Structures are given as C-alpha cells and as structure tokens.
Amino acid sequence: MAKTAGVAEGSPVRVTVKPGRIVIDIDVEPTLDQMLAAFDPQKHGSEVMSDRPVGMEAFANGDT
C-alpha cells in the first residue's frame, strides 16, 4: 500500500483522525512553480501596499 501511495521510509506524512477514519497523507510542501501556477490575482486580491511603511516596517527600511 505504501509503495502504491508513493510513501517510503522517512517520507513526511500527516495523520488526521476523524470519526471512524484514520487518514494518512503525504506531507509534501508545494514547489515555488506549483504555488505560482495556483496564484489567481482575482482571488488573492493583487496585494499592493497603498501606504508608506509604518511601525517596525519603517525602522527596518530606515524610513523614520
């Protein structure tokens, strides 16, 4: 079963327990290419900073 699922010794997995079920998923972080392919500007709001840095941002950038 593990071979068919693509799980080998040392593979990171996530175990979830639900009523009547134990679910084991391969815990693989997406690659940058996968994340960029999934990015939808309409859905994610095309984040843009519309104001100048404030608080710790100002100190980090030297904009005090």
PyMOL Python script that loads the backbone (N, CA, C, O; Angstrom):
from pymol import cmd

cmd.read_pdbstr("""\
ATOM      1  N   MET A   1       0.818  -1.187   0.000  1.00  0.00           N
ATOM      2  CA  MET A   1       0.000   0.000   0.000  1.00  0.00           C
ATOM      3  C   MET A   1       0.864   1.253   0.000  1.00  0.00           C
ATOM      4  O   MET A   1       0.584   2.210  -0.722  1.00  0.00           O
ATOM      5  N   ALA A   2       1.919   1.241   0.817  1.00  0.00           N
ATOM      6  CA  ALA A   2       2.779   2.415   0.897  1.00  0.00           C
ATOM      7  C   ALA A   2       3.432   2.699  -0.446  1.00  0.00           C
ATOM      8  O   ALA A   2       3.506   3.851  -0.875  1.00  0.00           O
ATOM      9  N   LYS A   3       3.908   1.648  -1.112  1.00  0.00           N
ATOM     10  CA  LYS A   3       4.559   1.828  -2.416  1.00  0.00           C
ATOM     11  C   LYS A   3       3.582   2.432  -3.430  1.00  0.00           C
ATOM     12  O   LYS A   3       3.946   3.342  -4.174  1.00  0.00           O
ATOM     13  N   THR A   4       2.362   1.936  -3.458  1.00  0.00           N
ATOM     14  CA  THR A   4       1.344   2.449  -4.372  1.00  0.00           C
ATOM     15  C   THR A   4       1.033   3.914  -4.071  1.00  0.00           C
ATOM     16  O   THR A   4       0.783   4.698  -4.986  1.00  0.00           O
ATOM     17  N   ALA A   5       1.048   4.282  -2.793  1.00  0.00           N
ATOM     18  CA  ALA A   5       0.753   5.661  -2.391  1.00  0.00           C
ATOM     19  C   ALA A   5       1.961   6.575  -2.551  1.00  0.00           C
ATOM     20  O   ALA A   5       1.837   7.791  -2.409  1.00  0.00           O
ATOM     21  N   GLY A   6       3.129   6.006  -2.844  1.00  0.00           N
ATOM     22  CA  GLY A   6       4.330   6.809  -3.010  1.00  0.00           C
ATOM     23  C   GLY A   6       5.003   7.169  -1.704  1.00  0.00           C
ATOM     24  O   GLY A   6       5.724   8.163  -1.629  1.00  0.00           O
ATOM     25  N   VAL A   7       4.775   6.371  -0.675  1.00  0.00           N
ATOM     26  CA  VAL A   7       5.369   6.618   0.632  1.00  0.00           C
ATOM     27  C   VAL A   7       6.509   5.633   0.847  1.00  0.00           C
ATOM     28  O   VAL A   7       6.353   4.430   0.640  1.00  0.00           O
ATOM     29  N   ALA A   8       7.654   6.157   1.264  1.00  0.00           N
ATOM     30  CA  ALA A   8       8.808   5.326   1.575  1.00  0.00           C
ATOM     31  C   ALA A   8       9.267   5.643   2.995  1.00  0.00           C
ATOM     32  O   ALA A   8       8.807   6.608   3.606  1.00  0.00           O
ATOM     33  N   GLU A   9      10.162   4.835   3.504  1.00  0.00           N
ATOM     34  CA  GLU A   9      10.687   5.076   4.843  1.00  0.00           C
ATOM     35  C   GLU A   9      11.287   6.474   4.908  1.00  0.00           C
ATOM     36  O   GLU A   9      12.096   6.850   4.060  1.00  0.00           O
ATOM     37  N   GLY A  10      10.890   7.234   5.909  1.00  0.00           N
ATOM     38  CA  GLY A  10      11.381   8.597   6.083  1.00  0.00           C
ATOM     39  C   GLY A  10      10.527   9.650   5.400  1.00  0.00           C
ATOM     40  O   GLY A  10      10.799  10.841   5.548  1.00  0.00           O
ATOM     41  N   SER A  11       9.499   9.250   4.654  1.00  0.00           N
ATOM     42  CA  SER A  11       8.625  10.219   3.998  1.00  0.00           C
ATOM     43  C   SER A  11       7.826  10.992   5.047  1.00  0.00           C
ATOM     44  O   SER A  11       7.281  10.391   5.973  1.00  0.00           O
ATOM     45  N   PRO A  12       7.751  12.316   4.911  1.00  0.00           N
ATOM     46  CA  PRO A  12       6.921  13.077   5.864  1.00  0.00           C
ATOM     47  C   PRO A  12       5.449  12.823   5.559  1.00  0.00           C
ATOM     48  O   PRO A  12       5.023  12.890   4.406  1.00  0.00           O
ATOM     49  N   VAL A  13       4.679  12.530   6.602  1.00  0.00           N
ATOM     50  CA  VAL A  13       3.251  12.279   6.431  1.00  0.00           C
ATOM     51  C   VAL A  13       2.465  13.103   7.450  1.00  0.00           C
ATOM     52  O   VAL A  13       3.001  13.545   8.467  1.00  0.00           O
ATOM     53  N   ARG A  14       1.190  13.296   7.151  1.00  0.00           N
ATOM     54  CA  ARG A  14       0.278  13.987   8.059  1.00  0.00           C
ATOM     55  C   ARG A  14      -0.826  12.985   8.400  1.00  0.00           C
ATOM     56  O   ARG A  14      -1.456  12.425   7.503  1.00  0.00           O
ATOM     57  N   VAL A  15      -1.060  12.761   9.690  1.00  0.00           N
ATOM     58  CA  VAL A  15      -2.083  11.825  10.137  1.00  0.00           C
ATOM     59  C   VAL A  15      -3.255  12.629  10.686  1.00  0.00           C
ATOM     60  O   VAL A  15      -3.082  13.470  11.568  1.00  0.00           O
ATOM     61  N   THR A  16      -4.453  12.365  10.158  1.00  0.00           N
ATOM     62  CA  THR A  16      -5.663  13.039  10.602  1.00  0.00           C
ATOM     63  C   THR A  16      -6.636  11.979  11.102  1.00  0.00           C
ATOM     64  O   THR A  16      -6.843  10.956  10.450  1.00  0.00           O
ATOM     65  N   VAL A  17      -7.225  12.229  12.251  1.00  0.00           N
ATOM     66  CA  VAL A  17      -8.190  11.298  12.820  1.00  0.00           C
ATOM     67  C   VAL A  17      -9.574  11.930  12.734  1.00  0.00           C
ATOM     68  O   VAL A  17      -9.797  13.046  13.204  1.00  0.00           O
ATOM     69  N   LYS A  18     -10.489  11.197  12.129  1.00  0.00           N
ATOM     70  CA  LYS A  18     -11.881  11.627  12.017  1.00  0.00           C
ATOM     71  C   LYS A  18     -12.744  10.487  12.526  1.00  0.00           C
ATOM     72  O   LYS A  18     -12.282   9.348  12.568  1.00  0.00           O
ATOM     73  N   PRO A  19     -13.982  10.756  12.913  1.00  0.00           N
ATOM     74  CA  PRO A  19     -14.831   9.663  13.405  1.00  0.00           C
ATOM     75  C   PRO A  19     -14.872   8.498  12.406  1.00  0.00           C
ATOM     76  O   PRO A  19     -15.303   8.662  11.265  1.00  0.00           O
ATOM     77  N   GLY A  20     -14.422   7.333  12.849  1.00  0.00           N
ATOM     78  CA  GLY A  20     -14.436   6.146  12.019  1.00  0.00           C
ATOM     79  C   GLY A  20     -13.349   6.076  10.971  1.00  0.00           C
ATOM     80  O   GLY A  20     -13.365   5.168  10.141  1.00  0.00           O
ATOM     81  N   ARG A  21     -12.383   7.023  10.979  1.00  0.00           N
ATOM     82  CA  ARG A  21     -11.345   7.048   9.947  1.00  0.00           C
ATOM     83  C   ARG A  21     -10.010   7.502  10.514  1.00  0.00           C
ATOM     84  O   ARG A  21      -9.955   8.339  11.415  1.00  0.00           O
ATOM     85  N   ILE A  22      -8.954   6.949   9.984  1.00  0.00           N
ATOM     86  CA  ILE A  22      -7.598   7.442  10.208  1.00  0.00           C
ATOM     87  C   ILE A  22      -7.048   7.700   8.814  1.00  0.00           C
ATOM     88  O   ILE A  22      -6.954   6.783   7.998  1.00  0.00           O
ATOM     89  N   VAL A  23      -6.684   8.958   8.539  1.00  0.00           N
ATOM     90  CA  VAL A  23      -6.229   9.348   7.205  1.00  0.00           C
ATOM     91  C   VAL A  23      -4.749   9.681   7.279  1.00  0.00           C
ATOM     92  O   VAL A  23      -4.330  10.477   8.120  1.00  0.00           O
ATOM     93  N   ILE A  24      -3.955   9.076   6.402  1.00  0.00           N
ATOM     94  CA  ILE A  24      -2.528   9.355   6.317  1.00  0.00           C
ATOM     95  C   ILE A  24      -2.260   9.956   4.943  1.00  0.00           C
ATOM     96  O   ILE A  24      -2.454   9.293   3.924  1.00  0.00           O
ATOM     97  N   ASP A  25      -1.814  11.214   4.913  1.00  0.00           N
ATOM     98  CA  ASP A  25      -1.495  11.909   3.664  1.00  0.00           C
ATOM     99  C   ASP A  25      -0.001  12.170   3.602  1.00  0.00           C
ATOM    100  O   ASP A  25       0.637  12.401   4.629  1.00  0.00           O
ATOM    101  N   ILE A  26       0.556  12.133   2.404  1.00  0.00           N
ATOM    102  CA  ILE A  26       1.940  12.535   2.216  1.00  0.00           C
ATOM    103  C   ILE A  26       1.994  14.037   2.449  1.00  0.00           C
ATOM    104  O   ILE A  26       1.223  14.786   1.850  1.00  0.00           O
ATOM    105  N   ASP A  27       2.890  14.479   3.306  1.00  0.00           N
ATOM    106  CA  ASP A  27       3.003  15.893   3.651  1.00  0.00           C
ATOM    107  C   ASP A  27       4.123  16.508   2.821  1.00  0.00           C
ATOM    108  O   ASP A  27       5.266  16.590   3.270  1.00  0.00           O
ATOM    109  N   VAL A  28       3.789  16.933   1.619  1.00  0.00           N
ATOM    110  CA  VAL A  28       4.765  17.494   0.703  1.00  0.00           C
ATOM    111  C   VAL A  28       4.492  18.978   0.522  1.00  0.00           C
ATOM    112  O   VAL A  28       3.373  19.375   0.197  1.00  0.00           O
ATOM    113  N   GLU A  29       5.510  19.794   0.733  1.00  0.00           N
ATOM    114  CA  GLU A  29       5.352  21.226   0.516  1.00  0.00           C
ATOM    115  C   GLU A  29       5.380  21.501  -0.976  1.00  0.00           C
ATOM    116  O   GLU A  29       6.198  20.927  -1.695  1.00  0.00           O
ATOM    117  N   PRO A  30       4.492  22.379  -1.456  1.00  0.00           N
ATOM    118  CA  PRO A  30       4.486  22.681  -2.884  1.00  0.00           C
ATOM    119  C   PRO A  30       5.755  23.427  -3.293  1.00  0.00           C
ATOM    120  O   PRO A  30       6.352  24.151  -2.497  1.00  0.00           O
ATOM    121  N   THR A  31       6.147  23.237  -4.539  1.00  0.00           N
ATOM    122  CA  THR A  31       7.305  23.960  -5.061  1.00  0.00           C
ATOM    123  C   THR A  31       6.879  25.381  -5.401  1.00  0.00           C
ATOM    124  O   THR A  31       5.685  25.675  -5.470  1.00  0.00           O
ATOM    125  N   LEU A  32       7.838  26.253  -5.612  1.00  0.00           N
ATOM    126  CA  LEU A  32       7.532  27.629  -5.999  1.00  0.00           C
ATOM    127  C   LEU A  32       6.737  27.642  -7.304  1.00  0.00           C
ATOM    128  O   LEU A  32       5.777  28.401  -7.434  1.00  0.00           O
ATOM    129  N   ASP A  33       7.125  26.817  -8.260  1.00  0.00           N
ATOM    130  CA  ASP A  33       6.397  26.756  -9.529  1.00  0.00           C
ATOM    131  C   ASP A  33       4.941  26.358  -9.313  1.00  0.00           C
ATOM    132  O   ASP A  33       4.047  26.911  -9.953  1.00  0.00           O
ATOM    133  N   GLN A  34       4.694  25.402  -8.413  1.00  0.00           N
ATOM    134  CA  GLN A  34       3.314  24.987  -8.130  1.00  0.00           C
ATOM    135  C   GLN A  34       2.523  26.113  -7.472  1.00  0.00           C
ATOM    136  O   GLN A  34       1.355  26.324  -7.799  1.00  0.00           O
ATOM    137  N   MET A  35       3.156  26.839  -6.544  1.00  0.00           N
ATOM    138  CA  MET A  35       2.464  27.943  -5.882  1.00  0.00           C
ATOM    139  C   MET A  35       2.154  29.065  -6.864  1.00  0.00           C
ATOM    140  O   MET A  35       1.066  29.641  -6.832  1.00  0.00           O
ATOM    141  N   LEU A  36       3.115  29.379  -7.741  1.00  0.00           N
ATOM    142  CA  LEU A  36       2.877  30.433  -8.732  1.00  0.00           C
ATOM    143  C   LEU A  36       1.792  30.037  -9.721  1.00  0.00           C
ATOM    144  O   LEU A  36       0.997  30.876 -10.143  1.00  0.00           O
ATOM    145  N   ALA A  37       1.755  28.754 -10.093  1.00  0.00           N
ATOM    146  CA  ALA A  37       0.723  28.281 -11.020  1.00  0.00           C
ATOM    147  C   ALA A  37      -0.659  28.370 -10.382  1.00  0.00           C
ATOM    148  O   ALA A  37      -1.650  28.578 -11.082  1.00  0.00           O
ATOM    149  N   ALA A  38      -0.736  28.217  -9.063  1.00  0.00           N
ATOM    150  CA  ALA A  38      -2.021  28.261  -8.366  1.00  0.00           C
ATOM    151  C   ALA A  38      -2.449  29.686  -8.023  1.00  0.00           C
ATOM    152  O   ALA A  38      -3.588  29.892  -7.603  1.00  0.00           O
ATOM    153  N   PHE A  39      -1.576  30.666  -8.189  1.00  0.00           N
ATOM    154  CA  PHE A  39      -1.891  32.047  -7.820  1.00  0.00           C
ATOM    155  C   PHE A  39      -2.906  32.640  -8.786  1.00  0.00           C
ATOM    156  O   PHE A  39      -2.718  32.598 -10.002  1.00  0.00           O
ATOM    157  N   ASP A  40      -3.975  33.189  -8.240  1.00  0.00           N
ATOM    158  CA  ASP A  40      -5.020  33.838  -9.030  1.00  0.00           C
ATOM    159  C   ASP A  40      -5.163  35.262  -8.517  1.00  0.00           C
ATOM    160  O   ASP A  40      -5.678  35.453  -7.415  1.00  0.00           O
ATOM    161  N   PRO A  41      -4.723  36.284  -9.277  1.00  0.00           N
ATOM    162  CA  PRO A  41      -4.796  37.668  -8.803  1.00  0.00           C
ATOM    163  C   PRO A  41      -6.215  38.095  -8.429  1.00  0.00           C
ATOM    164  O   PRO A  41      -6.388  38.886  -7.502  1.00  0.00           O
ATOM    165  N   GLN A  42      -7.221  37.595  -9.120  1.00  0.00           N
ATOM    166  CA  GLN A  42      -8.610  37.939  -8.791  1.00  0.00           C
ATOM    167  C   GLN A  42      -8.976  37.393  -7.402  1.00  0.00           C
ATOM    168  O   GLN A  42      -9.619  38.073  -6.603  1.00  0.00           O
ATOM    169  N   LYS A  43      -8.560  36.177  -7.142  1.00  0.00           N
ATOM    170  CA  LYS A  43      -8.896  35.520  -5.877  1.00  0.00           C
ATOM    171  C   LYS A  43      -8.070  36.073  -4.725  1.00  0.00           C
ATOM    172  O   LYS A  43      -8.578  36.230  -3.615  1.00  0.00           O
ATOM    173  N   HIS A  44      -6.805  36.366  -4.980  1.00  0.00           N
ATOM    174  CA  HIS A  44      -5.903  36.787  -3.912  1.00  0.00           C
ATOM    175  C   HIS A  44      -5.806  38.303  -3.780  1.00  0.00           C
ATOM    176  O   HIS A  44      -5.057  38.794  -2.935  1.00  0.00           O
ATOM    177  N   GLY A  45      -6.520  39.031  -4.567  1.00  0.00           N
ATOM    178  CA  GLY A  45      -6.654  40.470  -4.376  1.00  0.00           C
ATOM    179  C   GLY A  45      -5.515  41.337  -4.874  1.00  0.00           C
ATOM    180  O   GLY A  45      -5.503  42.533  -4.582  1.00  0.00           O
ATOM    181  N   SER A  46      -4.580  40.807  -5.593  1.00  0.00           N
ATOM    182  CA  SER A  46      -3.474  41.609  -6.113  1.00  0.00           C
ATOM    183  C   SER A  46      -2.899  42.514  -5.032  1.00  0.00           C
ATOM    184  O   SER A  46      -2.907  43.739  -5.161  1.00  0.00           O
ATOM    185  N   GLU A  47      -2.411  41.908  -3.985  1.00  0.00           N
ATOM    186  CA  GLU A  47      -1.937  42.673  -2.829  1.00  0.00           C
ATOM    187  C   GLU A  47      -0.913  43.726  -3.224  1.00  0.00           C
ATOM    188  O   GLU A  47       0.078  43.439  -3.895  1.00  0.00           O
ATOM    189  N   VAL A  48      -1.180  44.955  -2.788  1.00  0.00           N
ATOM    190  CA  VAL A  48      -0.296  46.083  -3.046  1.00  0.00           C
ATOM    191  C   VAL A  48      -0.295  46.949  -1.795  1.00  0.00           C
ATOM    192  O   VAL A  48      -1.347  47.196  -1.205  1.00  0.00           O
ATOM    193  N   MET A  49       0.869  47.404  -1.396  1.00  0.00           N
ATOM    194  CA  MET A  49       0.914  48.323  -0.261  1.00  0.00           C
ATOM    195  C   MET A  49       0.541  49.709  -0.773  1.00  0.00           C
ATOM    196  O   MET A  49       1.222  50.274  -1.629  1.00  0.00           O
ATOM    197  N   SER A  50      -0.544  50.243  -0.238  1.00  0.00           N
ATOM    198  CA  SER A  50      -1.027  51.540  -0.720  1.00  0.00           C
ATOM    199  C   SER A  50      -0.580  52.692   0.166  1.00  0.00           C
ATOM    200  O   SER A  50      -0.991  53.832  -0.052  1.00  0.00           O
ATOM    201  N   ASP A  51       0.244  52.417   1.148  1.00  0.00           N
ATOM    202  CA  ASP A  51       0.690  53.462   2.062  1.00  0.00           C
ATOM    203  C   ASP A  51       2.177  53.283   2.323  1.00  0.00           C
ATOM    204  O   ASP A  51       2.774  52.281   1.929  1.00  0.00           O
ATOM    205  N   ARG A  52       2.755  54.248   2.980  1.00  0.00           N
ATOM    206  CA  ARG A  52       4.176  54.162   3.295  1.00  0.00           C
ATOM    207  C   ARG A  52       4.397  53.195   4.451  1.00  0.00           C
ATOM    208  O   ARG A  52       3.453  52.904   5.186  1.00  0.00           O
ATOM    209  N   PRO A  53       5.626  52.682   4.636  1.00  0.00           N
ATOM    210  CA  PRO A  53       5.902  51.791   5.757  1.00  0.00           C
ATOM    211  C   PRO A  53       5.616  52.477   7.094  1.00  0.00           C
ATOM    212  O   PRO A  53       5.881  53.669   7.245  1.00  0.00           O
ATOM    213  N   VAL A  54       5.085  51.746   8.048  1.00  0.00           N
ATOM    214  CA  VAL A  54       4.786  52.280   9.380  1.00  0.00           C
ATOM    215  C   VAL A  54       5.311  51.304  10.422  1.00  0.00           C
ATOM    216  O   VAL A  54       5.608  50.153  10.101  1.00  0.00           O
ATOM    217  N   GLY A  55       5.427  51.754  11.667  1.00  0.00           N
ATOM    218  CA  GLY A  55       5.856  50.887  12.763  1.00  0.00           C
ATOM    219  C   GLY A  55       7.214  50.268  12.499  1.00  0.00           C
ATOM    220  O   GLY A  55       8.146  50.955  12.081  1.00  0.00           O
ATOM    221  N   MET A  56       7.328  48.967  12.744  1.00  0.00           N
ATOM    222  CA  MET A  56       8.593  48.257  12.581  1.00  0.00           C
ATOM    223  C   MET A  56       9.045  48.240  11.122  1.00  0.00           C
ATOM    224  O   MET A  56      10.241  48.150  10.848  1.00  0.00           O
ATOM    225  N   GLU A  57       8.090  48.326  10.172  1.00  0.00           N
ATOM    226  CA  GLU A  57       8.462  48.374   8.755  1.00  0.00           C
ATOM    227  C   GLU A  57       9.330  49.601   8.486  1.00  0.00           C
ATOM    228  O   GLU A  57      10.304  49.526   7.737  1.00  0.00           O
ATOM    229  N   ALA A  58       8.976  50.724   9.095  1.00  0.00           N
ATOM    230  CA  ALA A  58       9.724  51.968   8.880  1.00  0.00           C
ATOM    231  C   ALA A  58      11.136  51.831   9.436  1.00  0.00           C
ATOM    232  O   ALA A  58      12.100  52.274   8.811  1.00  0.00           O
ATOM    233  N   PHE A  59      11.256  51.213  10.616  1.00  0.00           N
ATOM    234  CA  PHE A  59      12.586  51.049  11.208  1.00  0.00           C
ATOM    235  C   PHE A  59      13.437  50.088  10.381  1.00  0.00           C
ATOM    236  O   PHE A  59      14.633  50.313  10.198  1.00  0.00           O
ATOM    237  N   ALA A  60      12.817  49.017   9.884  1.00  0.00           N
ATOM    238  CA  ALA A  60      13.550  48.024   9.103  1.00  0.00           C
ATOM    239  C   ALA A  60      14.067  48.617   7.807  1.00  0.00           C
ATOM    240  O   ALA A  60      15.136  48.231   7.334  1.00  0.00           O
ATOM    241  N   ASN A  61      13.320  49.558   7.220  1.00  0.00           N
ATOM    242  CA  ASN A  61      13.715  50.163   5.949  1.00  0.00           C
ATOM    243  C   ASN A  61      14.480  51.465   6.138  1.00  0.00           C
ATOM    244  O   ASN A  61      14.950  52.050   5.162  1.00  0.00           O
ATOM    245  N   GLY A  62      14.613  51.929   7.386  1.00  0.00           N
ATOM    246  CA  GLY A  62      15.309  53.198   7.631  1.00  0.00           C
ATOM    247  C   GLY A  62      14.488  54.396   7.205  1.00  0.00           C
ATOM    248  O   GLY A  62      15.054  55.454   6.930  1.00  0.00           O
ATOM    249  N   ASP A  63      13.153  54.263   7.141  1.00  0.00           N
ATOM    250  CA  ASP A  63      12.269  55.330   6.687  1.00  0.00           C
ATOM    251  C   ASP A  63      11.693  56.138   7.841  1.00  0.00           C
ATOM    252  O   ASP A  63      10.551  56.589   7.760  1.00  0.00           O
ATOM    253  N   THR A  64      12.454  56.330   8.910  1.00  0.00           N
ATOM    254  CA  THR A  64      11.897  57.047  10.067  1.00  0.00           C
ATOM    255  C   THR A  64      11.959  58.523   9.906  1.00  0.00           C
ATOM    256  O   THR A  64      11.529  59.259  10.795  1.00  0.00           O
TER     257      THR A  64
END
""", "prot")
cmd.dss("prot")
cmd.show_as("cartoon", "prot")
cmd.util.cbc("prot")
cmd.orient("prot")
